Amino acid sequence: MSFIFKDVEISVQTRIIFLAIIWLVMACGMYYGIGSLNMPKFNTLSQRGVETIGKITKLEPRNHASVSYSFFAKNGKGYFNIGHSGFENPDFNALAIGQTVIVFYDDKNPDTSSLGYPKDQRKNELISLIMAAVGIPTFMVVVLIVKGFLR
């Protein structure tokens, strides 16, 4: 740790506490940082999403198996969005352009929508989020230990 405190002796116990703090800050940062990407949408759609039927407009196997779709909201307007298959809709390889799929949208903001059931998507996202929030900081702390931080 000479890169931070030159010529200062630091105990192993202090270094362990420092690593724990680093891990905690990184885990919280990962959880809230990554979680802010999709979780708000899935939470909103889980709470007040309106189920409707949409149609597949484009399939992009080389773009993370993205599925473009359209649907009509209760207000009579048509909307387009991009999502992913599954979540009670058929898998990507079983989809075809023009096929009907389950869509949920936010009645207050129909531009916010997703393919399939948002509660299932939220659960899937949460599992990935927890794995990243625990795994990445743990890996970083292990690297610091291997590099000799505790010596």
Buried (B, 14 or more C-beta within 10 A) or exposed (E): BEEEEEEEEEEEEEBEEBBEEBBEEBBEEBBEEBBEEBBEBBBBBBEEBBEBEBBBBEBEEEEEBBBBBBBBBEEEEEBEBBBBBBBEBBEBEEBEEEBEBBBBBBEEEBEBBBBBBBBBBBBBBBEEBBEBBBEBBEEBBEEBBEEEBEE
